Amino acid sequence: MHSGSPTSGVGRVIAGRYLLLNRLGSGGMGHVWLAHDQRLACEVALKEIVFRDPEPTGDEREARVARARAEARHAAGLRGHPHVVTVHDVLEHEGLPWIVMEYVSGAVDLRDLVERRGPLAPAECARIGLAVLDALTAGHERGVMHRDVKPANILLAPDRSGAPYGRILLTDYGISVQPDGGETRYTLASVLVGTSGYLAPERATGGPPTPAADLFSLGCTLYYGVEGRGPFERESHLAEVTAVVMEEPRPAQRAGALGPVLQKLLEKDPVRRPSAPEAEAALSRIVTPEPDSFARTQTDLGSQPPWAGVSPPPPPPPPGPGPAAEGLRSDSLGAGSFGSSGFGPVVVPGPPPATHRRSGLPRVLRAVAAASLGLVLALGGVWYAVAHRASGDGDGGSKSPYGSAVGLTVPLKDGDCVLADWPGARLQGTPRLKLDPTCTSGPPDGQVMAFAPAASADEARKLGAARCEERTQEIRERLADVHSVAVVPTDAGFEAANRRTACLVVGAHGPVYGPLGDNRKLGTSFTHTENMQRRDCLRTQSVRSASLVACSGPHDEQVLGFTRLGKDVTFAEARTESDAACARDVPPRDYGFDPSAYASGSWTSQGPWKSGTHFVVCTVRKQNGGTMEGDES
C-alpha cells in the first residue's frame, strides 16, 4: 500500500464526510483513494487532484479545479451506463478538487492484468472491446470524446453472475472534451493530451479530438491486451509518438481472428478506419462466431491466455443447517490473542468472484491471479438462465407468476426468504423456489431485497436482470459471498407478479442462514457468519455467540470486511489462524483505527468450510477488551 502524504493520508476526513481508508492508485492528475462515506455508511472512490507544483499559480489551480468539474460533468452525463464508472459528485476541500466516484469492488485494470497474467485470448479481447466501444459511443453521441483510452483506464471486475472479469468499465474522463460544446479548454495547445503510444496520429500532430481518434486508441488498447505490449511501444515517449505518426504497428503474432480488426482500427488515415457500428459488428463476430464461419474465426490455442486451461472446481454439496453458532468465534479471539497488524493478500487461491474486497489494488491483483477462466465460463450463464426463460413458460398467470420451472403460486414480497433447488450446479439454470416463512427453518438460500418494475413482460425479460444488479449492489457489497438473481415473470404471470421482477440476494455457495440487511432485527443472535455484513456492530456473548446491536451504543466490535483461508485449511485450523489472517489482510489501521488501541478480531462458522469458500469475517475491537462507543469508527 502506498502511504499517504501528510496532508492527504489515511485517516483524513474530506469535506467532513469521507474517511480515507487507503490509496488505490495514482495517475497523471492525482491519486484515487478508497474512502468510507460516513453519512451513507458505504465505500466510495475519491479522486484527489494533485498539483505538480507545491505552490501552484492561480491560473494552474483554477484550471485544475475547472478540469475536475468538467470530468465530473462529462462522466455524470453517462451515469447509469453499464460500462462507465459512475461519478457521484465533485467537491472542493481546502481549496483542492475531489471527485466522488463509484468504488468498483474487486476491480483490476487491463494493464495490470496482462502484466501479471499474460496476454488474453482474442475472443476475450474482443469482448472487452465491445464493452469499451459501447461506452465510447454513448459519449460520442453526447459530443464527449474520451481522448485517453488505454489499458490502465479499463477496469475488469466481477459481474452480476460472479464471473471475475465479467464487468468491464471505462474510467477517467479527466481529459475528455466536447469539441463543439463551447466550453473552455483546460490544456495548453502546445501540450499533447493523451498517452504516448495510444494517441491517434492526427492527435499527435495537433488535429482535433474525434470519435475516430478514440477508436484508434481502442485499437492500440486491444492490441496490448492480445499481444502483451503496445503496437508502438518504444524506449521513450518521444519515440512512441514518432512511431505512431511515422511507422506501421508491429505485426500482431497472437491476435488470430482479431488481427484484421486491429489492422483496420490502426489505420493512419482516420477516414479509412471503421465506424463504431462496423467495429462493433466485427468484434461481435469474434465473440459469437456464426456457425458457418466458426472454423475461420475460432482462436488458435496458442493465443489463449495462460489460465485458459484451468477448469472450475466441482460444485460442493449444499451445506446443512448444522448446529446453531457452531464454531462461530475463532478460539484465539476468545482467548484474547490478536494477530499482528500488517498488509498482505486479501484473497487466497480459489475465491468465489462475488466476494467484495475493501483493500488496496495489489491485493486485488493477487485475487485476480487466483481466479480461472473456467470459472468465467461456468458462471457466465447464470443471469441468462433466470432472466431469459421462454416467455411461454407457465401454466396460468395467476397460479404461477414466474412460470412452472420456478413453481411459486404467489408473487414474491419484499423480505421473503426462499429455498432454492437448482437443476444442476448452484447458480446455473432456473431454480425452483420455495418460501421459508421464518427465514431460519431451511436454512434460507436467499432473500428478496428489491424489485424492478417494468412496463411489459418483454421489458422485464430484457432489463430485469440488470436492474436487479443495480438495486442489490449496496447490500451485496456489504456481504462476503452472495450473488444477485432476478426472478422474472412470464408473459402470462406478469400481472400476477405485480408487473415487476423480484430481485434476490442468494448465497454464492450455500445458504445465507438468516435475514439480510435491514431485515435483521437488533438484538438478533448470529448463528452463522454468512449474514454478517460490513459495518455491523456486535455484542459478544461468548466465543461462540454474538448479536447485532446499534453502532450508536456500546458494542464490543465492528465488522470491517472479509478474507479467505486456503482450501487446505481445516475448520479447526481456521479457528486459530483467522485472527492473524484478518490482522494481515484487513488491518483496522486502514479504516482509521489507532493500532495502539485497537486490534483485529475474527469470526468463523462451518458454513463456508462446508461449501469450500473458507471466508472469515474480520472485525476490530479494543485491545483492552473494553466496549466501543458511538461513532468511533
Sequence and secondary structure as in RCSB ss.txt:
>XXXX:A:sequence
MHSGSPTSGVGRVIAGRYLLLNRLGSGGMGHVWLAHDQRLACEVALKEIVFRDPEPTGDEREARVARARAEARHA
AGLRGHPHVVTVHDVLEHEGLPWIVMEYVSGAVDLRDLVERRGPLAPAECARIGLAVLDALTAGHERGVMHRDVK
PANILLAPDRSGAPYGRILLTDYGISVQPDGGETRYTLASVLVGTSGYLAPERATGGPPTPAADLFSLGCTLYYG
VEGRGPFERESHLAEVTAVVMEEPRPAQRAGALGPVLQKLLEKDPVRRPSAPEAEAALSRIVTPEPDSFARTQTD
LGSQPPWAGVSPPPPPPPPGPGPAAEGLRSDSLGAGSFGSSGFGPVVVPGPPPATHRRSGLPRVLRAVAAASLGL
VLALGGVWYAVAHRASGDGDGGSKSPYGSAVGLTVPLKDGDCVLADWPGARLQGTPRLKLDPTCTSGPPDGQVMA
FAPAASADEARKLGAARCEERTQEIRERLADVHSVAVVPTDAGFEAANRRTACLVVGAHGPVYGPLGDNRKLGTS
FTHTENMQRRDCLRTQSVRSASLVACSGPHDEQVLGFTRLGKDVTFAEARTESDAACARDVPPRDYGFDPSAYAS
GSWTSQGPWKSGTHFVVCTVRKQNGGTMEGDES
>XXXX:A:secstr
     TTT TT EETTTEEEEEEEEE SSEEEEEEEETTTTEEEEEEEE  SSSS  HHHHHHHHHHHHHHHHHH
HTTTT TTB  EEEEEEETTEEEEEE   TT EEHHHHHHHH    HHHHHHHHHHHHHHHHHHHHTT B     
GGGEEEE  TT  TT EEEE   TT B TTTT    S TTS  S TTTS HHHHTT    HHHHHHHHHHHHHHH
HHSS TT  SSHHHHHHHHHHS     SS GGGHHHHHHHT SSGGGS  HHHHHHHHHHHHS  GGGHHHHS  
GGGS TTTT             STTTT B HHHHTT         S  SS  TT    S HHHHHHHHHH  HHH
HHHHTTHHHHHHS  TT  S TTT TT TTT  SS   TT EEEEE SSSTTSS  EEEE TTSSSS  SEEEEE
EEE SSHHHHHHHHHHHHHHHTHHHHHHSSSEEEEEE   TTTTTTTTTEEEEEEEESSS   S  GGGS TT E
ESSSTT  TT EEEEEETTEEEEE TTS BSEEEEEEEE  TT  HHHHHHHHHHHHHHHS GGGGT  TTTEEE
EEE  HHHHHHT  EEEEEEEETT   B TT  
